[in-house]
């Protein structure tokens, strides 16, 4: 039997991770695959690398001063670095979920528009459900601050579980 694929959009806020207890309570480990989808802005390449002065290199008298390297740092290199950092940051969560019996994967999306990134990932990865937290803003604050969860729930082709943590 195929497992349900549950996407959990995350970012650097602690609010985004507060959906996890609800997911664990509502969805059995053996029947569901969890995809932790971390969304961030795309890097724009930093130009040229700065020297690593902490590497222990000591200049000898008469040496030329250490200058930035002459090779560029590409956006793809920055993306790889961000992916590795995100995987390391989420390691305690992924290990806890795996120990509970879930199949867990971490995916990183780079987009200026998080809603568009999530919608594309839903289609690309055949997601069955999106589970995420919401600020549940109302009134004037809802008008001025974009609520990604509410904006996503309308055009999504799959059910979206929204939880407003206490």
C-alpha positions as CSV (number, residue, x, y, z in Angstrom):
1,X,0.0,0.0,0.0
2,X,1.4,3.4,-1.0
3,X,2.0,5.9,1.8
4,X,0.3,9.3,2.0
5,X,2.7,12.1,1.3
6,X,2.4,14.9,3.8
7,X,4.3,18.1,3.0
8,X,5.2,20.3,6.0
9,X,6.4,23.8,4.8
10,X,9.0,25.2,7.2
11,X,11.1,28.3,7.5
12,X,13.3,29.7,10.2
13,X,10.4,30.6,12.5
14,X,9.7,28.4,15.5
15,X,6.0,28.8,14.6
16,X,6.4,26.7,11.5
17,X,7.6,23.7,13.5
18,X,4.7,23.8,15.9
19,X,2.6,21.7,13.4
20,X,4.7,18.6,14.1
21,X,2.9,17.5,17.3
22,X,-0.4,17.7,15.5
23,X,0.9,15.7,12.5
24,X,2.2,13.0,14.8
25,X,-1.1,12.9,16.7
26,X,-3.3,12.8,13.6
27,X,-1.3,10.6,11.2
28,X,0.1,7.2,11.8
29,X,3.8,6.7,11.1
30,X,3.5,3.5,9.1
31,X,1.0,5.0,6.7
32,X,2.5,8.4,6.0
33,X,5.6,9.9,4.5
34,X,6.6,13.3,5.8
35,X,8.3,15.8,3.5
36,X,9.8,18.7,5.4
37,X,9.8,21.5,2.8
38,X,12.1,24.4,3.8
39,X,11.5,27.6,1.7
40,X,13.9,30.4,1.5
41,X,14.8,33.2,-0.9
42,X,17.2,32.3,-3.8
43,X,20.8,33.3,-3.3
44,X,22.3,35.7,-5.8
45,X,25.9,34.7,-5.7
46,X,28.3,36.6,-3.5
47,X,30.9,37.5,-6.1
48,X,34.4,36.5,-5.1
49,X,35.4,34.5,-2.1
50,X,37.0,36.2,0.9
51,X,40.2,34.8,2.4
52,X,39.7,32.4,5.3
53,X,41.9,34.1,7.9
54,X,41.0,31.6,10.5
55,X,42.6,28.8,8.5
56,X,45.9,29.1,10.4
57,X,47.9,30.5,7.5
58,X,50.7,32.8,8.8
59,X,52.3,35.2,6.4
60,X,56.0,35.1,6.2
61,X,58.0,38.3,6.0
62,X,58.0,39.6,2.4
63,X,54.8,37.6,1.4
64,X,52.1,39.4,-0.5
65,X,49.0,40.3,1.5
66,X,46.2,37.7,1.4
67,X,43.5,39.0,-1.0
68,X,40.1,37.6,-2.0
69,X,40.3,34.6,-4.3
70,X,40.0,35.1,-8.0
71,X,37.3,32.5,-8.5
72,X,33.6,33.4,-8.3
73,X,31.1,32.0,-5.8
74,X,28.1,30.8,-7.9
75,X,24.5,30.8,-6.8
76,X,24.4,27.0,-7.1
77,X,27.3,26.7,-4.6
78,X,25.4,28.9,-2.2
79,X,22.3,26.8,-2.7
80,X,24.3,23.6,-1.9
81,X,25.6,25.3,1.2
82,X,22.1,26.4,2.3
83,X,20.7,22.8,1.7
84,X,23.5,21.3,3.8
85,X,22.9,23.8,6.6
86,X,19.1,23.2,6.6
87,X,19.6,19.4,6.7
88,X,21.9,19.8,9.6
89,X,19.6,22.2,11.4
90,X,16.6,19.9,11.0
91,X,18.6,16.7,11.9
92,X,17.2,16.5,15.5
93,X,13.6,16.7,14.1
94,X,14.2,14.3,11.3
95,X,15.8,11.8,13.6
96,X,13.0,12.1,16.2
97,X,10.4,11.5,13.5
98,X,12.4,8.5,12.0
99,X,12.7,7.0,15.4
100,X,8.9,7.3,15.7
101,X,8.6,5.2,12.5
102,X,8.0,8.0,9.9
103,X,9.7,8.0,6.5
104,X,11.1,11.6,6.4
105,X,12.8,13.6,3.7
106,X,14.0,17.2,3.7
107,X,13.6,19.3,0.5
108,X,14.7,22.9,0.1
109,X,12.9,25.3,-2.2
110,X,14.4,28.6,-3.4
111,X,11.8,31.2,-4.4
112,X,10.9,34.8,-3.7
113,X,7.2,33.7,-3.5
114,X,6.8,30.9,-0.9
115,X,3.2,30.1,-2.0
116,X,4.3,29.6,-5.6
117,X,7.1,27.3,-4.4
118,X,4.7,25.2,-2.3
119,X,2.2,24.9,-5.1
120,X,4.9,23.8,-7.6
121,X,6.2,21.2,-5.1
122,X,2.7,19.9,-4.5
123,X,2.3,19.0,-8.1
124,X,5.9,17.9,-8.6
125,X,6.0,15.5,-5.6
126,X,2.4,14.2,-5.8
127,X,1.6,15.5,-2.3
128,X,-1.6,14.3,-0.7
129,X,-1.8,16.8,2.1
130,X,-0.1,20.0,3.3
131,X,0.1,20.6,7.0
132,X,1.2,23.9,8.4
133,X,0.7,26.5,11.2
134,X,-0.9,29.8,10.7
135,X,-0.8,33.1,12.6
136,X,-4.6,33.3,12.1
137,X,-4.6,37.1,11.7
138,X,-7.8,38.9,11.5
139,X,-9.0,42.4,10.8
140,X,-6.5,45.1,9.9
141,X,-3.4,43.0,10.6
142,X,-4.7,40.5,8.1
143,X,-4.9,43.3,5.5
144,X,-1.3,44.5,6.0
145,X,0.5,41.2,6.6
146,X,0.3,38.4,4.0
147,X,-0.8,35.1,5.6
148,X,1.0,32.4,3.6
149,X,-1.2,29.6,5.0
150,X,-4.5,31.3,4.0
151,X,-3.1,32.3,0.6
152,X,-2.0,28.8,0.0
153,X,-5.2,27.1,1.1
154,X,-7.3,28.7,-1.7
155,X,-5.5,27.6,-4.9
156,X,-4.0,24.3,-3.5
157,X,-5.1,21.2,-5.3
158,X,-4.8,19.1,-2.1
159,X,-6.3,19.5,1.4
160,X,-4.4,21.9,3.6
161,X,-4.4,21.3,7.4
162,X,-4.0,24.6,9.2
163,X,-3.3,24.7,12.9
164,X,-3.1,27.9,15.0
165,X,-0.9,27.0,18.0
166,X,-2.0,28.4,21.3
